[in-house]
Structure formats: C-alpha cells, structure tokens
Amino acid sequence: MSLIKSISGLRGTVGGKVGETLTPIDVAKFAAGYGMWIKERHEAPKVVLGRDARPSGKSFRQIVINTLIAQGIDVVDLGLSTTPTVEMAVVNEKAQGGIILTASHNPSGWNALKLLNENGEFISAADGKKVLEWAESKDILFVDPKKFGTVTERDDYIDWHIDEILKLDLINIKAIQARGFKVAIDAVNSTGGIAVPRLLKKLGVQVTELYCEPNGVFPHNPEPVPENITHICNEIAGGSYDLGFVVDPDVDRLVMVCEDGQPFGEEYTLVSVADYVLGKKPGNTVSNLSSTRALRDVTEKHGGTYEAAAVGEVNVVTKMKETNAVIGGEGNGGVILPELHYGRDALVGIALFLSHLAEFGKSTSMLRAKYPNYYISKNKIELDPELDLDAVLENLKSKYAKNKFSTIDGLKIEFDTEWVHLRKSNTEPIIRIYAESDSQSTADHLAQKLMMDIKELIAN
C-alpha cells in the first residue's frame, strides 16, 4: 500500500491510513491545495472535472466537487470521461484548470488526481510544488455558503471531442470508410469503452468490443504492454480482423495489434502516426529520452529535426513548443498532435493511424514492416536511499566521456545507433536502466553492462 505525492499529482492505493494511502481525507486536502493554487492565479475560477471508471472514482468525484465549490470555485463535471477529453474541455470552457481522477495504467485498486492548468495541460514542476505546499498548509480558506461555487454536469464532451478530431484535415474519413476495416478493441472496462466505439463507428469501421463495459473491473493488468493484451491478440489471430486497438483506463495511451495477432509495438504507435503526419505536414518531432530512435529515423527521412525531452508529458510538451514540433509524444503509446491539443490522446491516434493504414492500402503487419526494428530492454536496480546517485552518474559520465551523452534527465549515453538511459525515480529508491539496439539480446547485454558498472561504482 502506498501514497505517492509528487509534482505531477497525488497517486496511491485506495483504503488504509491517512497519509499512507489514498484516503478521502487525502483527496480533500489535495483538492483544497489545488483550489488555493487556482484562486491565487485567477478570480472567479472554474475547474473541469472528469474520471475514469475505476470503483473509487465516483466517491472521490463527490469529495473533489464539494471541496472546490466550498472554496467558491465553479465545477464543470464531465462524469465518466477521458484524460484528453478533459484537457480539451478546459480550453473550450475557458476554465482555469482541470482535474482527472485516474491512476492511468495502475490496477483498479489505485486512483490519482491529475492536475491541469488553464491551457488544459499538466501543471509544471514549480506549480506542482506550490499545490503540495498548499495541501499541507493550515491556511486553506473556505467561503461563506452564499458564495459557494456552482456545479454544471455535462455528458456530451466525449462526442464533442470526437467531432473535433473528425474536423481535422489530416483525418481521411473517405479512405477509412472505403477500406471497410474490421477492428477489435480492448478498453479494459473503462471510459475507452464509451469513447473508442463511438469514434470508430463514426469512421465507418466495423467494431468488435472486448472489455468495453465502463464498470472499472479491469479484466487484466491495464497497462497496454504485450504481456497484458494476450486475449485480444488471440482473438485477432483467428484471422477475422484487419487490426486491433488497446487503450489504457484514461485513454491517453494507444497500442495496436496486427491482423495476425502480433503486437504492433507500443514504441511504434508514435513512429507510425508521425510518419503519416510528416508526410502531410513536414516539420519537427519530439519524444522523451527513453523512447525509440525510430522516431528520429522517420523524422529525418521527411527532412525534419528530432529533439529529445526529459521523461514526462509536461517536459515533452515544453520541448514541442520550443521546437514548433508538428507531432510528438512518448514511446509508451502516447501521441500528441498540437493541431488538436497539447496532450497525449489515444482517440486522435486511432483516427490518424487508420488514415495512414487506409492510404497505405496494405495490411497492418506490412505497414509495421516499413519501420526499422529496434528493441528496448527495461531494467531497474533498487538502491540504498542514502546513496548519492548523482555522484554515481557523474562517475559514469566520466567513464563514457568519449561518447555522446545527455544529462537533461539522468544520463543518456549513445553508442552509434544504440543508447542507454539511466534515470533515478522521483518516488522510490531505484534507478531505471533502459537500453535500445537493433536486437533484443544486444539491448539486454548493453543494459547489463551498465548495470554492472553501476554496481561496481556503488561497491567502491
């Protein structure tokens, strides 16, 4: 059981002791801290609220609403929604912030408060620190009941979000309809079960729905990685589908399954969508340091420039704005299309991918075969909390001084077409070691080599 307080929000397992797990009191304190931060910045503020389908969401929703309106803040409640829908609604409502009750890919026993600013984007590290300070403050103020905020319930924003996607010139609706795609989807019994079928049906796609009842009872680990999506892979392997889509509980991560039941690869969601977008609208791209170099290859093929950002959506968005990137995201299946909004969005990812596949004119597996094959090895080492990890990374930097490296987020070392990224966790005493190569065995070997270097430095 745990409670993780960080600059990106409050996350934890539900049930247990106050301050140790995510309890109603912790939710109220954190919501109140966010409310004070909003009121410092804006007069007569309004906040958009949405949630995924996990069981604790309904209760926490009411706590957040009651806390905010008691601070004099108006609330627009979208109910069951998606993270990208809430992000877009903040801007459309001209609101001053937003909260999504979702623990993303964590199991259903977890929940979290994701916090947005007035641009519908995740708050910065500096702002997150202020929210945490307010949450622990004894100076939180509530208003006289006559000045309570109002609550407006909206259940139409998912449809509005879909319509905004379909208005994009990049979405080739006619080509998608002409292909007559047959698709299976796994929405892990969360809000993707509401949004994804609606989008696909509007695109003229035949849909088989797996786990699309938004009851929050996740049928498997909800992180959309190969070991967790075997059911849909087996379903598609029967030969009746053109492809499959899998989303996480709050619909900001997307992975595909080829017509033969093989995963397309979460790292290649962004790569394939970027290839399509850059073919229509040349420009630059951004992903985080731990994402595949295949995006760089595709970007340079189209004459653009690729830039890497520190891990975290807020960092990717900042770098995208700096470089005027036309597409970006993260290698976990997160697609960010600035033309729509600056946030990971599985729904626009689906529409873009189907447009790409429709124009490609061949099978999903043949499209995947267009892209270079890179393999990532993901590892971690548990550390003594007292260890000076920064000193360890400095020693590693000296050891590999002849290699190209980056220190914007831990240490990333490049070896020709291979790389290793080492970064410490913000929430637990571990170091993560990611390595990429053109074969899984080489990536694993490279990661093991750096892990041995770290252990040797620690021992000395």
LUMFIKE-387142 format. One record per residue (C-alpha): residue in one letter; x, y, z. Coordinates in steps of 0.2 Angstrom, whole numbers, always signed. Layout:
# LUMFIKE-387142
<rest->A px->X py->Y pz->Z> $
...
# end
This chain:
# LUMFIKE-387142
<rest->M px->+0 py->+0 pz->+0> $
<rest->S px->+7 py->+17 pz->-4> $
<rest->L px->+4 py->+36 pz->-7> $
<rest->I px->+14 py->+45 pz->-19> $
<rest->K px->+15 py->+64 pz->-18> $
<rest->S px->+24 py->+72 pz->-32> $
<rest->I px->+24 py->+87 pz->-43> $
<rest->S px->+13 py->+78 pz->-56> $
<rest->G px->-1 py->+74 pz->-44> $
<rest->L px->-7 py->+63 pz->-30> $
<rest->R px->-7 py->+44 pz->-33> $
<rest->G px->-10 py->+29 pz->-22> $
<rest->T px->-19 py->+13 pz->-17> $
<rest->V px->-36 py->+16 pz->-10> $
<rest->G px->-40 py->+12 pz->+8> $
<rest->G px->-29 py->+12 pz->+23> $
<rest->K px->-22 py->+25 pz->+35> $
<rest->V px->-22 py->+44 pz->+31> $
<rest->G px->-6 py->+50 pz->+24> $
<rest->E px->+0 py->+32 pz->+20> $
<rest->T px->-13 py->+28 pz->+6> $
<rest->L px->-26 py->+37 pz->-4> $
<rest->T px->-40 py->+41 pz->+8> $
<rest->P px->-55 py->+53 pz->+7> $
<rest->I px->-45 py->+65 pz->+18> $
<rest->D px->-30 py->+65 pz->+7> $
<rest->V px->-41 py->+68 pz->-8> $
<rest->A px->-50 py->+83 pz->+1> $
<rest->K px->-33 py->+90 pz->+6> $
<rest->F px->-25 py->+89 pz->-11> $
<rest->A px->-41 py->+96 pz->-20> $
<rest->A px->-41 py->+110 pz->-7> $
<rest->G px->-22 py->+113 pz->-11> $
<rest->Y px->-26 py->+114 pz->-29> $
<rest->G px->-41 py->+125 pz->-26> $
<rest->M px->-30 py->+138 pz->-17> $
<rest->W px->-17 py->+137 pz->-31> $
<rest->I px->-30 py->+141 pz->-43> $
<rest->K px->-38 py->+155 pz->-33> $
<rest->E px->-20 py->+163 pz->-31> $
<rest->R px->-19 py->+164 pz->-50> $
<rest->H px->-37 py->+168 pz->-55> $
<rest->E px->-53 py->+177 pz->-50> $
<rest->A px->-69 py->+168 pz->-50> $
<rest->P px->-61 py->+152 pz->-56> $
<rest->K px->-69 py->+137 pz->-65> $
<rest->V px->-62 py->+119 pz->-65> $
<rest->V px->-67 py->+105 pz->-76> $
<rest->L px->-68 py->+88 pz->-68> $
<rest->G px->-68 py->+70 pz->-76> $
<rest->R px->-64 py->+52 pz->-71> $
<rest->D px->-61 py->+35 pz->-77> $
<rest->A px->-72 py->+20 pz->-72> $
<rest->R px->-62 py->+13 pz->-58> $
<rest->P px->-73 py->+10 pz->-42> $
<rest->S px->-66 py->+23 pz->-31> $
<rest->G px->-69 py->+37 pz->-44> $
<rest->K px->-87 py->+40 pz->-40> $
<rest->S px->-84 py->+43 pz->-22> $
<rest->F px->-68 py->+54 pz->-25> $
<rest->R px->-78 py->+64 pz->-38> $
<rest->Q px->-90 py->+70 pz->-25> $
<rest->I px->-76 py->+74 pz->-12> $
<rest->V px->-67 py->+85 pz->-25> $
<rest->I px->-83 py->+94 pz->-31> $
<rest->N px->-88 py->+98 pz->-13> $
<rest->T px->-71 py->+104 pz->-8> $
<rest->L px->-69 py->+115 pz->-23> $
<rest->I px->-87 py->+123 pz->-23> $
<rest->A px->-84 py->+126 pz->-4> $
<rest->Q px->-69 py->+137 pz->-9> $
<rest->G px->-80 py->+147 pz->-21> $
<rest->I px->-74 py->+138 pz->-37> $
<rest->D px->-87 py->+133 pz->-51> $
<rest->V px->-85 py->+115 pz->-57> $
<rest->V px->-90 py->+108 pz->-74> $
<rest->D px->-92 py->+89 pz->-71> $
<rest->L px->-90 py->+78 pz->-86> $
<rest->G px->-93 py->+62 pz->-76> $
<rest->L px->-85 py->+47 pz->-85> $
<rest->S px->-73 py->+54 pz->-97> $
<rest->T px->-55 py->+53 pz->-104> $
<rest->T px->-40 py->+62 pz->-99> $
<rest->P px->-38 py->+70 pz->-117> $
<rest->T px->-57 py->+75 pz->-117> $
<rest->V px->-55 py->+84 pz->-100> $
<rest->E px->-39 py->+93 pz->-107> $
<rest->M px->-49 py->+99 pz->-122> $
<rest->A px->-64 py->+104 pz->-112> $
<rest->V px->-54 py->+115 pz->-100> $
<rest->V px->-49 py->+126 pz->-116> $
<rest->N px->-67 py->+125 pz->-123> $
<rest->E px->-75 py->+130 pz->-107> $
<rest->K px->-62 py->+144 pz->-104> $
<rest->A px->-59 py->+136 pz->-87> $
<rest->Q px->-44 py->+140 pz->-76> $
<rest->G px->-40 py->+122 pz->-73> $
<rest->G px->-45 py->+104 pz->-73> $
<rest->I px->-44 py->+88 pz->-63> $
<rest->I px->-44 py->+70 pz->-69> $
<rest->L px->-47 py->+56 pz->-57> $
<rest->T px->-37 py->+42 pz->-64> $
<rest->A px->-22 py->+32 pz->-60> $
<rest->S px->-19 py->+28 pz->-78> $
<rest->H px->-11 py->+11 pz->-81> $
<rest->N px->-11 py->+6 pz->-62> $
<rest->P px->-23 py->-8 pz->-56> $
<rest->S px->-41 py->-4 pz->-51> $
<rest->G px->-36 py->-3 pz->-33> $
<rest->W px->-26 py->+13 pz->-36> $
<rest->N px->-33 py->+31 pz->-40> $
<rest->A px->-25 py->+48 pz->-43> $
<rest->L px->-28 py->+66 pz->-46> $
<rest->K px->-20 py->+73 pz->-62> $
<rest->L px->-20 py->+92 pz->-62> $
<rest->L px->-21 py->+103 pz->-77> $
<rest->N px->-18 py->+122 pz->-79> $
<rest->E px->-29 py->+135 pz->-89> $
<rest->N px->-22 py->+128 pz->-105> $
<rest->G px->-28 py->+110 pz->-102> $
<rest->E px->-10 py->+105 pz->-100> $
<rest->F px->-2 py->+96 pz->-85> $
<rest->I px->+5 py->+109 pz->-72> $
<rest->S px->+23 py->+112 pz->-71> $
<rest->A px->+35 py->+106 pz->-58> $
<rest->A px->+35 py->+123 pz->-50> $
<rest->D px->+16 py->+124 pz->-49> $
<rest->G px->+15 py->+106 pz->-43> $
<rest->K px->+27 py->+111 pz->-29> $
<rest->K px->+15 py->+125 pz->-24> $
<rest->V px->+0 py->+114 pz->-24> $
<rest->L px->+9 py->+101 pz->-12> $
<rest->E px->+13 py->+116 pz->-1> $
<rest->W px->-4 py->+122 pz->+0> $
<rest->A px->-11 py->+104 pz->+3> $
<rest->E px->-1 py->+104 pz->+19> $
<rest->S px->-5 py->+121 pz->+24> $
<rest->K px->-16 py->+126 pz->+38> $
<rest->D px->-21 py->+142 pz->+29> $
<rest->I px->-33 py->+135 pz->+17> $
<rest->L px->-49 py->+145 pz->+16> $
<rest->F px->-67 py->+141 pz->+13> $
<rest->V px->-80 py->+153 pz->+8> $
<rest->D px->-97 py->+158 pz->+16> $
<rest->P px->-111 py->+146 pz->+9> $
<rest->K px->-119 py->+161 pz->+0> $
<rest->K px->-103 py->+162 pz->-11> $
<rest->F px->-101 py->+143 pz->-14> $
<rest->G px->-97 py->+138 pz->-32> $
<rest->T px->-109 py->+130 pz->-44> $
<rest->V px->-109 py->+113 pz->-52> $
<rest->T px->-113 py->+110 pz->-70> $
<rest->E px->-115 py->+92 pz->-77> $
<rest->R px->-110 py->+89 pz->-95> $
<rest->D px->-111 py->+72 pz->-103> $
<rest->D px->-108 py->+77 pz->-121> $
<rest->Y px->-90 py->+81 pz->-121> $
<rest->I px->-84 py->+64 pz->-127> $
<rest->D px->-95 py->+67 pz->-143> $
<rest->W px->-88 py->+84 pz->-145> $
<rest->H px->-70 py->+78 pz->-143> $
<rest->I px->-73 py->+65 pz->-157> $
<rest->D px->-81 py->+78 pz->-168> $
<rest->E px->-66 py->+90 pz->-166> $
<rest->I px->-55 py->+75 pz->-172> $
<rest->L px->-66 py->+72 pz->-187> $
<rest->K px->-64 py->+90 pz->-192> $
<rest->L px->-45 py->+88 pz->-194> $
<rest->D px->-39 py->+89 pz->-212> $
<rest->L px->-27 py->+75 pz->-208> $
<rest->I px->-41 py->+63 pz->-205> $
<rest->N px->-45 py->+54 pz->-221> $
<rest->I px->-63 py->+48 pz->-217> $
<rest->K px->-67 py->+43 pz->-235> $
<rest->A px->-52 py->+32 pz->-237> $
<rest->I px->-55 py->+24 pz->-220> $
<rest->Q px->-73 py->+21 pz->-225> $
<rest->A px->-68 py->+14 pz->-242> $
<rest->R px->-57 py->+1 pz->-233> $
<rest->G px->-71 py->-6 pz->-223> $
<rest->F px->-60 py->-10 pz->-209> $
<rest->K px->-65 py->-24 pz->-196> $
<rest->V px->-57 py->-20 pz->-179> $
<rest->A px->-57 py->-27 pz->-162> $
<rest->I px->-54 py->-16 pz->-147> $
<rest->D px->-50 py->-19 pz->-129> $
<rest->A px->-54 py->-4 pz->-117> $
<rest->V px->-51 py->-13 pz->-101> $
<rest->N px->-69 py->-9 pz->-95> $
<rest->S px->-65 py->+9 pz->-93> $
<rest->T px->-70 py->+25 pz->-102> $
<rest->G px->-62 py->+20 pz->-118> $
<rest->G px->-77 py->+8 pz->-119> $
<rest->I px->-88 py->+23 pz->-121> $
<rest->A px->-76 py->+34 pz->-132> $
<rest->V px->-67 py->+22 pz->-144> $
<rest->P px->-83 py->+13 pz->-151> $
<rest->R px->-91 py->+30 pz->-154> $
<rest->L px->-76 py->+36 pz->-164> $
<rest->L px->-74 py->+20 pz->-174> $
<rest->K px->-92 py->+19 pz->-179> $
<rest->K px->-92 py->+37 pz->-185> $
<rest->L px->-77 py->+32 pz->-196> $
<rest->G px->-87 py->+18 pz->-203> $
<rest->V px->-77 py->+4 pz->-195> $
<rest->Q px->-84 py->-12 pz->-190> $
<rest->V px->-81 py->-15 pz->-172> $
<rest->T px->-80 py->-30 pz->-160> $
<rest->E px->-80 py->-24 pz->-142> $
<rest->L px->-69 py->-33 pz->-129> $
<rest->Y px->-70 py->-26 pz->-111> $
<rest->C px->-79 py->-11 pz->-116> $
<rest->E px->-92 py->-10 pz->-101> $
<rest->P px->-86 py->+5 pz->-91> $
<rest->N px->-88 py->-3 pz->-74> $
<rest->G px->-70 py->-2 pz->-68> $
<rest->V px->-67 py->-20 pz->-66> $
<rest->F px->-51 py->-22 pz->-76> $
<rest->P px->-50 py->-40 pz->-84> $
<rest->H px->-31 py->-39 pz->-84> $
<rest->N px->-17 py->-28 pz->-79> $
<rest->P px->-22 py->-12 pz->-88> $
<rest->E px->-5 py->-6 pz->-94> $
<rest->P px->-6 py->-10 pz->-113> $
<rest->V px->+10 py->-19 pz->-115> $
<rest->P px->+12 py->-36 pz->-124> $
<rest->E px->+11 py->-47 pz->-109> $
<rest->N px->-6 py->-39 pz->-104> $
<rest->I px->-15 py->-40 pz->-120> $
<rest->T px->-14 py->-58 pz->-125> $
<rest->H px->-33 py->-60 pz->-125> $
<rest->I px->-36 py->-48 pz->-140> $
<rest->C px->-20 py->-55 pz->-148> $
<rest->N px->-28 py->-72 pz->-148> $
<rest->E px->-44 py->-66 pz->-154> $
<rest->I px->-37 py->-57 pz->-169> $
<rest->A px->-25 py->-71 pz->-173> $
<rest->G px->-41 py->-80 pz->-179> $
<rest->G px->-40 py->-70 pz->-195> $
<rest->S px->-56 py->-61 pz->-194> $
<rest->Y px->-49 py->-43 pz->-192> $
<rest->D px->-38 py->-30 pz->-200> $
<rest->L px->-31 py->-24 pz->-183> $
<rest->G px->-35 py->-21 pz->-165> $
<rest->F px->-34 py->-6 pz->-154> $
<rest->V px->-30 py->-7 pz->-135> $
<rest->V px->-31 py->+9 pz->-124> $
<rest->D px->-27 py->+12 pz->-105> $
<rest->P px->-40 py->+16 pz->-92> $
<rest->D px->-40 py->+35 pz->-96> $
<rest->V px->-37 py->+34 pz->-115> $
<rest->D px->-21 py->+43 pz->-117> $
<rest->R px->-11 py->+28 pz->-122> $
<rest->L px->-14 py->+18 pz->-138> $
<rest->V px->-6 py->+1 pz->-144> $
<rest->M px->-11 py->-8 pz->-160> $
<rest->V px->-12 py->-27 pz->-164> $
<rest->C px->-8 py->-33 pz->-182> $
<rest->E px->-20 py->-44 pz->-192> $
<rest->D px->-10 py->-59 pz->-187> $
<rest->G px->-12 py->-56 pz->-168> $
<rest->Q px->+6 py->-49 pz->-166> $
<rest->P px->+8 py->-33 pz->-156> $
<rest->F px->+12 py->-18 pz->-167> $
<rest->G px->+23 py->-12 pz->-153> $
<rest->E px->+19 py->+2 pz->-141> $
<rest->E px->+35 py->+11 pz->-146> $
<rest->Y px->+29 py->+11 pz->-164> $
<rest->T px->+12 py->+19 pz->-161> $
<rest->L px->+20 py->+37 pz->-161> $
<rest->V px->+33 py->+32 pz->-175> $
<rest->S px->+19 py->+26 pz->-187> $
<rest->V px->+7 py->+41 pz->-184> $
<rest->A px->+22 py->+53 pz->-185> $
<rest->D px->+27 py->+45 pz->-202> $
<rest->Y px->+9 py->+49 pz->-208> $
<rest->V px->+8 py->+67 pz->-201> $
<rest->L px->+25 py->+72 pz->-208> $
<rest->G px->+20 py->+65 pz->-225> $
<rest->K px->+6 py->+78 pz->-225> $
<rest->K px->+14 py->+92 pz->-214> $
<rest->P px->+33 py->+92 pz->-214> $
<rest->G px->+41 py->+98 pz->-198> $
<rest->N px->+49 py->+93 pz->-182> $
<rest->T px->+46 py->+80 pz->-169> $
<rest->V px->+49 py->+77 pz->-150> $
<rest->S px->+49 py->+62 pz->-139> $
<rest->N px->+56 py->+58 pz->-122> $
<rest->L px->+74 py->+51 pz->-119> $
<rest->S px->+68 py->+34 pz->-116> $
<rest->S px->+58 py->+32 pz->-132> $
<rest->T px->+64 py->+23 pz->-148> $
<rest->R px->+76 py->+31 pz->-160> $
<rest->A px->+65 py->+25 pz->-174> $
<rest->L px->+56 py->+42 pz->-172> $
<rest->R px->+72 py->+51 pz->-176> $
<rest->D px->+74 py->+40 pz->-192> $
<rest->V px->+57 py->+44 pz->-198> $
<rest->T px->+58 py->+62 pz->-194> $
<rest->E px->+75 py->+64 pz->-204> $
<rest->K px->+68 py->+54 pz->-218> $
<rest->H px->+55 py->+68 pz->-220> $
<rest->G px->+68 py->+82 pz->-218> $
<rest->G px->+63 py->+87 pz->-201> $
<rest->T px->+73 py->+88 pz->-185> $
<rest->Y px->+70 py->+77 pz->-170> $
<rest->E px->+73 py->+83 pz->-152> $
<rest->A px->+73 py->+73 pz->-136> $
<rest->A px->+65 py->+79 pz->-119> $
<rest->A px->+66 py->+74 pz->-101> $
<rest->V px->+53 py->+60 pz->-97> $
<rest->G px->+36 py->+66 pz->-93> $
<rest->E px->+22 py->+73 pz->-103> $
<rest->V px->+24 py->+91 pz->-97> $
<rest->N px->+43 py->+90 pz->-102> $
<rest->V px->+38 py->+84 pz->-120> $
<rest->V px->+25 py->+97 pz->-122> $
<rest->T px->+38 py->+111 pz->-117> $
<rest->K px->+50 py->+105 pz->-129> $
<rest->M px->+37 py->+103 pz->-143> $
<rest->K px->+33 py->+121 pz->-141> $
<rest->E px->+51 py->+126 pz->-141> $
<rest->T px->+54 py->+117 pz->-157> $
<rest->N px->+37 py->+120 pz->-166> $
<rest->A px->+35 py->+101 pz->-167> $
<rest->V px->+20 py->+96 pz->-178> $
<rest->I px->+19 py->+79 pz->-169> $
<rest->G px->+27 py->+71 pz->-153> $
<rest->G px->+23 py->+61 pz->-138> $
<rest->E px->+31 py->+46 pz->-129> $
<rest->G px->+36 py->+29 pz->-133> $
<rest->N px->+23 py->+21 pz->-121> $
<rest->G px->+9 py->+24 pz->-135> $
<rest->G px->+6 py->+42 pz->-131> $
<rest->V px->+3 py->+53 pz->-147> $
<rest->I px->+2 py->+72 pz->-145> $
<rest->L px->-5 py->+82 pz->-160> $
<rest->P px->-3 py->+101 pz->-157> $
<rest->E px->-16 py->+104 pz->-170> $
<rest->L px->-29 py->+97 pz->-159> $
<rest->H px->-21 py->+100 pz->-141> $
<rest->Y px->-5 py->+98 pz->-132> $
<rest->G px->-9 py->+81 pz->-123> $
<rest->R px->-7 py->+63 pz->-126> $
<rest->D px->-23 py->+57 pz->-135> $
<rest->A px->-27 py->+39 pz->-140> $
<rest->L px->-43 py->+44 pz->-149> $
<rest->V px->-34 py->+56 pz->-162> $
<rest->G px->-20 py->+42 pz->-163> $
<rest->I px->-33 py->+30 pz->-168> $
<rest->A px->-40 py->+41 pz->-182> $
<rest->L px->-23 py->+46 pz->-188> $
<rest->F px->-17 py->+28 pz->-189> $
<rest->L px->-32 py->+22 pz->-198> $
<rest->S px->-30 py->+36 pz->-211> $
<rest->H px->-12 py->+30 pz->-213> $
<rest->L px->-17 py->+12 pz->-215> $
<rest->A px->-31 py->+16 pz->-227> $
<rest->E px->-19 py->+26 pz->-238> $
<rest->F px->-5 py->+13 pz->-237> $
<rest->G px->-18 py->+1 pz->-244> $
<rest->K px->-10 py->-15 pz->-237> $
<rest->S px->-10 py->-25 pz->-221> $
<rest->T px->-6 py->-18 pz->-203> $
<rest->S px->+9 py->-30 pz->-202> $
<rest->M px->+16 py->-24 pz->-219> $
<rest->L px->+14 py->-6 pz->-213> $
<rest->R px->+24 py->-11 pz->-197> $
<rest->A px->+37 py->-19 pz->-208> $
<rest->K px->+41 py->-2 pz->-216> $
<rest->Y px->+49 py->+4 pz->-200> $
<rest->P px->+67 py->+0 pz->-193> $
<rest->N px->+67 py->-13 pz->-179> $
<rest->Y px->+74 py->-8 pz->-163> $
<rest->Y px->+72 py->-17 pz->-146> $
<rest->I px->+72 py->-9 pz->-129> $
<rest->S px->+77 py->-18 pz->-113> $
<rest->K px->+69 py->-11 pz->-97> $
<rest->N px->+78 py->-14 pz->-81> $
<rest->K px->+79 py->-6 pz->-63> $
<rest->I px->+91 py->-8 pz->-48> $
<rest->E px->+85 py->-5 pz->-30> $
<rest->L px->+96 py->+7 pz->-21> $
<rest->D px->+100 py->+12 pz->-3> $
<rest->P px->+90 py->+28 pz->+0> $
<rest->E px->+106 py->+36 pz->+7> $
<rest->L px->+116 py->+33 pz->-9> $
<rest->D px->+122 py->+48 pz->-18> $
<rest->L px->+116 py->+43 pz->-35> $
<rest->D px->+121 py->+59 pz->-43> $
<rest->A px->+139 py->+55 pz->-39> $
<rest->V px->+137 py->+38 pz->-47> $
<rest->L px->+130 py->+46 pz->-63> $
<rest->E px->+145 py->+58 pz->-63> $
<rest->N px->+157 py->+44 pz->-62> $
<rest->L px->+148 py->+35 pz->-77> $
<rest->K px->+149 py->+51 pz->-87> $
<rest->S px->+167 py->+52 pz->-84> $
<rest->K px->+170 py->+34 pz->-89> $
<rest->Y px->+160 py->+36 pz->-106> $
<rest->A px->+166 py->+54 pz->-109> $
<rest->K px->+171 py->+50 pz->-127> $
<rest->N px->+153 py->+45 pz->-131> $
<rest->K px->+139 py->+57 pz->-135> $
<rest->F px->+128 py->+59 pz->-119> $
<rest->S px->+114 py->+70 pz->-112> $
<rest->T px->+111 py->+75 pz->-94> $
<rest->I px->+94 py->+83 pz->-95> $
<rest->D px->+86 py->+69 pz->-87> $
<rest->G px->+98 py->+57 pz->-78> $
<rest->L px->+111 py->+51 pz->-90> $
<rest->K px->+109 py->+45 pz->-108> $
<rest->I px->+124 py->+38 pz->-117> $
<rest->E px->+124 py->+35 pz->-136> $
<rest->F px->+134 py->+21 pz->-145> $
<rest->D px->+132 py->+24 pz->-163> $
<rest->T px->+114 py->+18 pz->-166> $
<rest->E px->+112 py->+11 pz->-148> $
<rest->W px->+109 py->+20 pz->-132> $
<rest->V px->+107 py->+18 pz->-113> $
<rest->H px->+97 py->+29 pz->-102> $
<rest->L px->+99 py->+29 pz->-83> $
<rest->R px->+87 py->+39 pz->-73> $
<rest->K px->+83 py->+39 pz->-54> $
<rest->S px->+64 py->+38 pz->-49> $
<rest->N px->+56 py->+53 pz->-41> $
<rest->T px->+46 py->+42 pz->-30> $
<rest->E px->+56 py->+27 pz->-24> $
<rest->P px->+74 py->+22 pz->-21> $
<rest->I px->+78 py->+14 pz->-38> $
<rest->I px->+87 py->+18 pz->-54> $
<rest->R px->+79 py->+14 pz->-71> $
<rest->I px->+91 py->+7 pz->-85> $
<rest->Y px->+84 py->+7 pz->-102> $
<rest->A px->+94 py->+2 pz->-117> $
<rest->E px->+90 py->+1 pz->-136> $
<rest->S px->+98 py->-9 pz->-150> $
<rest->D px->+93 py->-17 pz->-166> $
<rest->S px->+92 py->-34 pz->-157> $
<rest->Q px->+84 py->-39 pz->-140> $
<rest->S px->+100 py->-48 pz->-135> $
<rest->T px->+111 py->-34 pz->-138> $
<rest->A px->+100 py->-22 pz->-129> $
<rest->D px->+99 py->-33 pz->-114> $
<rest->H px->+118 py->-35 pz->-115> $
<rest->L px->+121 py->-17 pz->-116> $
<rest->A px->+109 py->-14 pz->-101> $
<rest->Q px->+118 py->-27 pz->-91> $
<rest->K px->+134 py->-20 pz->-94> $
<rest->L px->+129 py->-3 pz->-87> $
<rest->M px->+121 py->-11 pz->-73> $
<rest->M px->+137 py->-20 pz->-69> $
<rest->D px->+146 py->-3 pz->-70> $
<rest->I px->+134 py->+5 pz->-58> $
<rest->K px->+135 py->-10 pz->-45> $
<rest->E px->+154 py->-9 pz->-46> $
<rest->L px->+154 py->+10 pz->-43> $
<rest->I px->+142 py->+8 pz->-28> $
<rest->A px->+153 py->-6 pz->-21> $
<rest->N px->+168 py->+5 pz->-22> $
# end
